[in-house]
Amino acid sequence: MLLSSAWMRSPAFLRRACFHQSSRQVSLVPLSYGKDEEQDPEQERNGDTKHLQNTSSPGQTSFHMVRSLHQKGQLERSIEILSHIPELCPNHKLYLYLLKDCIQKKTLHLTKKVQLHLLPHKAKLPCFLNDYVVVCLAKCGGIDEALQLARTLTRRTVFSWTAMISSCVECDRPHEAIHLYSLMQKDNVFPDHYTIVSVLKACGNVYNLEIGEKLHQDARKFGFLSDIFIGNTLVSMYGKNGAIDRAEDVFRGLMKHNEVSCNAMLSVYVENGQADKALRLYRQMQAERVCCNELTFAITSQGCLTLAEKEEYLQCPKVMALEIGRALLYDAQRRGFGSDGFVCNMFICLFGKFGTLAEAELTFGNLVFQDVKSWTIMFCAYVDQ
């Protein structure tokens, strides 16, 4: 059935699509389908593969069916029908809608079906669509497939490069992520702040301070140092590489301190055995009224244990570390974290190490749900005594 030109001008054919990234995720977010488009009842009754096989020339009608099923939330069925259509849909935005949902649902097998449908028409596809298939493969966990496709493209964008780099970091392949960043530069593609964040994470995982400092220079060069996410990640990267002074410089240079940046600096201090600085920073957070979360109290409680193990405090661990731990637990309870499993487990461990089993038992009893980890920590507290 041929579609009329009026139908082709319907609101369902959108004017544009835009690239969007949220919480370090890169995705191409098209606008939603128009909902005032007329539906062919005959197509809805016969919207399956068998109907396609009985149609001599499915053409636009078949793509209408695919879009209709996707609009109803039937992603898998719509892609299954798409895989039986040899033609390329003239409206390329249909593929963007399908791929976007594949990213949201993390369905690599469906992404591959869309890619297989597009493969015979690869030369005819616009660059942005080929690039977005790379993004989708990477974000659905198919990093090797994404890399293979990216090598065949004549043009790659910051979105596909960042998606591949981020996927490598998530798959615990930090060296490969760093290598991809160097290839991206050779490709004359400028990074965005999400790219820098991902590569900085990779540098922290491979403990490569030299590359981390180069990324710091790149962040300055491209004007990203004012970005809070860049700053927080730089703090963590320098801390993991033992460069505490550099981490402090970045932290002090942040325009605003929030719970994420403070937690990053707290972790740097505790991981590098400077618990006294961590506790001073915690007091500074209170003075500046920076919000605390469960991670804040978990890190500072660990700092109490580190403080007690310091040689200069061995004579009075309970006077110093234990009292600080009690004050921290009181703050946690006052802020609504008194029954949080993550926080309580850390304080059970703290009290168990100091031999105050009554306080450990009381904290254990405050848990809303006592899971295997909580029971194990409590058992260890008994055993240690």
Helices and strands as residue ranges (DSSP letters): H 5-8, E 17-22, E 25-30, H 41-45, H 49-53, H 59-71, H 75-82, H 93-105, H 108-118, G 119-124, H 127-139, H 143-152, H 158-170, H 174-186, H 193-206, H 209-221, H 228-240, H 244-253, H 259-271, H 275-287, H 294-309, G 311-313, H 317-317, I 318-322, H 323-334, H 341-354, H 357-365, H 372-384
